[in-house]
Amino acid sequence: MAIIGAILPILLMLILVGMIIMLQVYLSKTDSKFPGLILPFISFLFALMTTVGIASYLTVTPSYEETTSIEVMEVNEYDDSEEAVELSEGETGVTLFGEEDGGMESGGTTTSMILSALGIFLLSNILTLILIVIYILTRKRMNKERSVNRTRIQDL
């Protein structure tokens, strides 16, 4: 049963990608140029939104009230009692969201943030590049077939 649960999402993604590629080929074969550019444009917009969303998430730092001591609840796993432990200023407590001594670390330097955003943008645009390559190859093949048909008509 676990194998089906692992294979089914992969199979559905392959079917979805195959359908998108078939739709792109169909749209690229139309007489007008513009229908073949719809899917790459949509994919580019999604990549742009992803990049802006992740970049804005990385640059926002939470603001915590500065206190001299932090109260941490310790739960004893053997009995149901909870004890409040007060940490002094030098100690830090660890939570699911990072250390309690100042929140998350800041994003780092500006260059590292720009490089991260650029990497996210490039990875997000892989589908866009694939769709544009399909568009270009389909249009080239159509133009070649048209020129062959023109020469055949001229030969007659």
C-alpha angles and dihedrals in degrees: 000000000000090000091056090049090054098042099043097067091047091049092049091050091050091050091048093049090047091052091049091051092048090050090049092052090048093049092046092054094060118109093244119072097219105068089062090057096054098085095044089050092051091046091050091051091051090049091049092049090048092051094047092046095050093041092051090047091052094049096050113090120193118243116229127188108251112238131172094229136025124213112219124188113224117200118204107220093209098055134021097248122120122207125198111223120190116213120212121231095269096051125081130207122213122223135171090270100052135278120336094224097089109336125253120354115258117260095262127234124352093247093055090050092049091048090049091050091047091051092049090048093051094047091047091053097057091100090047091054092048091050092048092050090051089049094049095045093047093048092048091051091048092050091049091050090049092051091049090050090050092052091048091052091048091050091056 
